[in-house]
Amino acid sequence: MASWQEFERQAPELARTARRLIGAYRHKVLATLRQDGSPRVSGTETTLRDGELWTGSMPRAVKAADLRRDPRMAIHVTSREPEGDDPSAWEGDLKLAGRAVEVLDEAVLASFQLPSGDSHLFRVDLVEVVWTRVEGDEIVMDAWREGVGVRQIRRK
């Protein structure tokens, strides 16, 4: 697993785009695994701070229970529809996958000024980041995987 800071070191150009998209959209979609292994999607917000990607939840939220039981997760950052008819004007979607590690350190929790003392805070360790967009008549994906680096995939 890689911290956000490590991802930035390994893939600086993709990380700049990812940071821009994460910052542009407050609400993201978080995918977790239910107790029976089936998927669950929930709305979430993220923060980039201190070289890490963070997400949280309200007390007793099912997404927090999912992550405590099985930390595997993915985050999808959607984007606006492009203006006009040119699909290349679309800024693309960002997908991040990894594990969410619950933070219980009182000082760290206090520094985030969470709305409730029972709120949950998770640090996201990354294994994959993918930016998907359209260029001309191709779908283009810049994909980073920990230990592999960045590769570009083009499909017509």
C-alpha positions as CSV (number, residue, x, y, z in Angstrom):
1,M,0.0,0.0,0.0
2,A,1.1,3.5,-0.7
3,S,0.3,6.8,1.0
4,W,-0.9,9.7,-1.1
5,Q,2.6,11.2,-0.8
6,E,4.2,8.0,-2.1
7,F,1.7,8.0,-5.1
8,E,2.7,11.6,-5.8
9,R,6.4,10.6,-5.9
10,Q,5.8,7.7,-8.2
11,A,3.3,9.3,-10.6
12,P,3.6,13.1,-10.3
13,E,1.6,14.1,-13.4
14,L,-1.3,11.7,-12.7
15,A,-1.2,12.8,-9.0
16,R,-1.6,16.5,-10.1
17,T,-4.7,15.6,-12.1
18,A,-6.1,13.4,-9.3
19,R,-5.5,16.2,-6.8
20,R,-7.3,18.7,-9.1
21,L,-10.3,16.4,-9.5
22,I,-10.5,15.5,-5.9
23,G,-10.5,19.1,-4.9
24,A,-13.0,20.2,-7.5
25,Y,-15.8,17.9,-6.3
26,R,-16.8,17.8,-2.6
27,H,-18.9,14.6,-2.8
28,K,-17.5,11.3,-4.0
29,V,-18.8,7.7,-4.1
30,L,-17.3,5.2,-1.7
31,A,-17.6,1.5,-2.4
32,T,-17.2,-0.9,0.5
33,L,-18.0,-4.6,1.1
34,R,-21.0,-5.7,3.2
35,Q,-20.7,-8.5,5.7
36,D,-21.9,-11.0,3.1
37,G,-19.3,-9.8,0.6
38,S,-21.8,-7.9,-1.6
39,P,-20.9,-4.3,-2.6
40,R,-22.3,-1.2,-0.9
41,V,-21.9,2.4,-2.3
42,S,-22.2,5.5,0.0
43,G,-21.6,9.1,-0.4
44,T,-18.4,10.4,1.2
45,E,-16.1,13.4,1.4
46,T,-12.3,13.2,1.3
47,T,-9.4,15.4,2.4
48,L,-5.8,15.6,1.2
49,R,-3.6,16.5,4.2
50,D,-0.2,15.8,5.6
51,G,0.7,13.6,2.5
52,E,-2.3,11.4,3.1
53,L,-5.8,10.9,1.7
54,W,-8.5,10.9,4.4
55,T,-12.2,10.0,4.6
56,G,-14.6,9.8,7.5
57,S,-18.1,9.0,8.5
58,M,-20.7,9.8,11.1
59,P,-21.0,7.6,14.2
60,R,-22.4,4.2,13.6
61,A,-22.5,4.6,9.8
62,V,-22.7,1.3,7.9
63,K,-19.8,2.3,5.7
64,A,-17.6,2.7,8.8
65,A,-18.7,-0.8,10.0
66,D,-17.9,-2.2,6.5
67,L,-14.4,-0.6,6.6
68,R,-13.7,-1.8,10.1
69,R,-14.6,-5.3,9.2
70,D,-12.9,-5.3,5.7
71,P,-10.8,-2.3,4.8
72,R,-10.9,-2.8,1.0
73,M,-12.5,0.1,-0.7
74,A,-12.7,2.2,-3.8
75,I,-13.6,5.9,-4.3
76,H,-15.1,7.3,-7.5
77,V,-14.8,11.0,-8.3
78,T,-17.3,11.9,-10.9
79,S,-17.2,15.1,-13.0
80,R,-19.5,17.5,-14.8
81,E,-21.0,16.8,-18.2
82,P,-18.9,18.5,-20.9
83,E,-20.3,21.6,-22.6
84,G,-21.4,21.0,-26.2
85,D,-21.1,17.9,-28.3
86,D,-17.3,17.3,-28.1
87,P,-16.7,14.3,-25.8
88,S,-13.0,15.3,-25.5
89,A,-14.2,18.3,-23.5
90,W,-15.0,16.0,-20.6
91,E,-12.5,16.2,-17.8
92,G,-12.9,12.6,-17.0
93,D,-13.5,10.5,-13.9
94,L,-11.1,9.4,-11.3
95,K,-11.1,6.0,-9.5
96,L,-8.9,5.2,-6.4
97,A,-8.7,1.8,-4.8
98,G,-7.0,0.6,-1.7
99,R,-7.6,0.1,2.0
100,A,-9.0,2.4,4.6
101,V,-7.2,2.3,8.0
102,E,-9.1,3.6,10.9
103,V,-7.3,6.3,12.9
104,L,-7.9,6.1,16.7
105,D,-5.1,8.5,17.8
106,E,-6.7,11.1,19.9
107,A,-4.4,13.9,18.8
108,V,-4.9,13.2,15.1
109,L,-8.7,13.0,15.6
110,A,-8.7,16.3,17.4
111,S,-6.7,18.0,14.7
112,F,-9.5,17.2,12.2
113,Q,-12.2,18.9,14.3
114,L,-14.7,16.2,13.5
115,P,-18.4,17.1,14.2
116,S,-18.8,14.4,16.9
117,G,-16.5,12.6,19.3
118,D,-17.8,9.4,17.9
119,S,-17.1,10.2,14.3
120,H,-14.8,7.8,12.3
121,L,-11.7,8.8,10.5
122,F,-9.8,6.7,8.0
123,R,-6.5,7.1,6.2
124,V,-6.6,5.7,2.7
125,D,-3.7,3.6,1.5
126,L,-3.6,3.3,-2.2
127,V,-3.0,0.4,-4.6
128,E,-4.5,1.9,-7.7
129,V,-5.5,5.2,-9.3
130,V,-7.1,5.5,-12.7
131,W,-8.1,8.7,-14.6
132,T,-10.4,7.9,-17.5
133,R,-11.3,10.5,-20.2
134,V,-11.9,10.9,-23.9
135,E,-9.4,12.1,-26.5
136,G,-10.7,12.3,-30.1
137,D,-12.4,9.0,-30.8
138,E,-10.5,7.1,-28.0
139,I,-11.2,6.4,-24.3
140,V,-7.9,7.0,-22.5
141,M,-7.0,5.7,-19.1
142,D,-3.9,6.6,-17.2
143,A,-3.5,3.9,-14.6
144,W,-1.1,3.7,-11.7
145,R,-0.6,0.6,-9.6
146,E,1.6,0.3,-6.7
147,G,4.8,-1.5,-7.7
148,V,4.0,-1.2,-11.4
149,G,3.9,2.5,-12.1
150,V,1.8,4.4,-14.6
151,R,0.7,3.0,-17.9
152,Q,-1.7,4.4,-20.5
153,I,-4.5,2.4,-22.1
154,R,-6.3,3.6,-25.2
155,R,-9.4,2.1,-26.6
156,K,-11.5,3.0,-29.7
